[in-house]
Amino acid sequence: MFYTVSLNPLSIYTDISYIQNIMYLSSHVSLHNF
């Protein structure tokens, strides 16, 4: 995963959605672990 330092709204939106997806998946998996 390569990150480029830019103020491109599309790249910022993609980074945010990528982080949100990881957080959602991790919380979903942790909920199923119990």
C-alpha distances in whole Angstrom, upper triangle without the diagonal:
4,7,10,13,15,18,17,18,16,13,14,16,13,11,14,15,11,13,16,15,14,17,19,18,19,22,23,22,24,27,28,28,31
4,7,10,12,15,15,17,15,12,13,15,13,11,15,16,13,14,18,18,16,19,22,21,21,25,26,26,27,30,31,31,34
4,7,9,12,12,14,13,9,10,13,11,9,13,14,12,13,17,17,16,19,21,21,22,24,26,26,27,30,31,32,35
4,6,9,10,12,12,9,10,13,12,11,14,16,15,16,19,20,20,22,24,25,25,27,29,30,31,33,35,35,38
4,7,9,12,13,10,10,13,13,12,14,17,16,16,20,21,21,22,25,26,26,28,30,31,32,34,36,37,39
4,5,9,10,8,8,12,12,12,14,17,16,17,20,21,22,23,26,27,27,29,31,32,33,35,37,38,40
4,6,9,8,7,10,12,12,13,16,17,17,19,21,22,23,25,27,28,29,31,32,33,35,37,38,40
4,5,5,6,9,10,11,12,14,15,17,18,20,21,23,24,26,27,29,30,32,33,35,36,38,40
4,6,5,6,8,10,10,12,14,15,16,18,20,21,22,24,26,27,28,30,31,33,34,36,38
4,5,5,6,9,10,11,12,14,15,16,18,20,21,22,24,26,26,28,30,31,33,34,37
4,5,5,6,9,10,10,12,14,15,16,18,20,21,22,24,25,27,28,30,32,33,35
4,5,5,6,9,10,11,12,14,15,17,18,20,21,23,24,26,27,28,30,32,34
4,5,5,6,8,10,10,12,14,15,16,18,20,21,22,24,26,27,28,30,32
4,5,5,6,9,10,10,12,14,15,16,18,20,21,22,24,25,27,28,31
4,6,5,6,9,10,11,12,14,15,17,18,20,21,22,24,26,27,29
4,5,5,6,9,10,11,12,14,15,16,18,20,21,22,24,26,28
4,5,5,6,9,10,10,12,14,15,16,18,20,21,22,24,26
4,5,5,6,9,10,11,12,14,15,16,18,20,21,23,25
4,5,5,6,9,10,11,12,14,15,16,18,20,21,23
4,5,5,6,8,10,10,12,14,15,16,18,20,22
4,5,5,6,8,10,10,12,14,15,17,18,21
4,5,5,6,8,10,10,12,14,15,16,19
4,6,5,6,8,10,10,12,14,15,17
4,6,5,6,9,10,10,12,14,16
4,5,5,6,8,10,11,12,15
4,5,5,6,9,10,11,13
4,5,5,6,9,10,11
4,6,5,6,9,11
4,5,5,6,9
4,5,5,7
4,5,6
4,5
4
